[in-house]
Amino acid sequence: MIVVSDTTAVSNLVQIGHLELLKKIYSRIIIPKGVHDELLVLDKFEIPIQEILKSDWIEVRKVESEVLLKKFSTELDLGEAEAIALAIELNAEYLLIDEKLGRRIAKENHIPIIGTLGILLKGRELGLIKNMRGQMDDLRKIGFWISDGLYDKILDLEKRI
């Protein structure tokens, strides 16, 4: 399975202590160089991100298509543009991305997407985490915005798992 990730899914999961979900659910993820570089900011928060990024299940790849990169860079930051371009190049089964504009552009380019909340729900479904309320509260504490309506909807979905 080929799974490409943008910065936010990895960053969010690292900050709430659940990065291992990506390994357990997908076995490996691929990140573009721009995402790798954006993740290095977590060093400021004393998170051992450099060590994490050396994990054998995280692969850093360079985007080959300058055309795709240029196309997406007009609207998106470098990490998002590279992640979408790489997902297209590799014909990824999933792109892990949270930002609204990036998700819209990925959908327009027929890239299947999943975000941080979707990963957590999958982890809950697989019995890898105990509850969604705690995870969503942790995400909110680090500044991840979840509307009250979405929060309640996810709790309802969790009841069906």
Residue pairs with C-beta under 8 A, 6 or more apart in sequence:
1 26
1 27
1 93
1 94
2 30
2 90
2 91
2 92
2 93
3 22
3 26
3 28
3 29
3 30
3 92
3 93
3 94
3 95
3 96
4 29
4 30
4 31
4 32
4 83
4 86
4 87
4 90
4 92
4 94
4 95
4 96
5 22
5 29
5 30
5 31
5 35
5 83
5 95
5 96
5 97
6 35
6 79
6 80
6 83
6 95
6 96
6 97
6 98
6 99
6 102
7 35
7 38
7 39
7 79
7 80
7 83
8 97
8 98
8 99
8 115
8 116
9 22
9 96
9 97
9 98
9 115
9 116
9 119
10 19
10 22
10 29
10 31
10 35
10 39
10 96
11 38
11 39
11 42
12 98
12 116
12 139
12 142
12 144
13 19
13 21
13 22
13 116
13 119
14 39
14 42
14 47
14 49
14 52
15 42
15 45
15 47
15 142
16 135
16 138
16 139
16 142
17 138
18 120
18 123
18 129
18 135
19 52
21 119
21 120
21 122
21 123
21 128
21 129
22 29
22 57
22 96
22 119
23 55
23 57
24 123
24 126
24 128
25 119
25 122
25 123
25 126
25 128
26 94
27 57
28 57
28 58
28 59
29 57
29 58
29 59
29 96
30 58
30 59
30 60
30 61
30 86
30 90
30 92
31 39
31 58
31 59
31 60
31 61
31 83
32 60
32 61
32 62
32 63
32 79
32 82
32 83
32 85
32 86
33 60
33 61
33 62
33 63
33 82
34 78
34 79
34 81
34 82
34 83
35 79
35 82
35 83
36 53
36 60
37 79
38 78
38 79
39 49
39 53
40 49
40 50
40 53
42 49
43 49
43 50
52 58
53 60
61 86
61 90
63 69
63 82
63 85
63 86
63 89
64 89
65 85
65 88
65 89
68 84
68 85
68 88
68 89
69 81
69 82
69 85
71 85
72 80
72 81
72 82
72 84
72 85
72 105
73 81
75 101
75 105
76 84
76 99
76 101
76 102
76 105
80 97
80 99
80 101
80 102
83 95
83 97
83 102
84 95
84 97
84 102
84 105
84 106
84 109
84 111
86 92
87 95
87 106
87 111
88 109
88 111
92 111
92 112
93 112
94 112
94 113
94 114
95 106
95 111
95 112
95 113
95 114
96 113
96 114
96 115
96 116
96 119
97 103
97 106
97 113
97 115
98 115
98 116
98 144
103 113
103 115
106 113
107 113
114 122
116 139
116 144
117 136
117 139
117 146
117 150
117 154
120 129
120 132
120 135
120 136
121 132
121 154
121 157
121 158
121 161
123 129
124 130
124 131
124 132
124 135
124 158
124 161
125 161
129 135
131 158
132 154
132 155
132 157
132 158
133 155
136 146
136 151
136 154
139 146
140 146
146 154
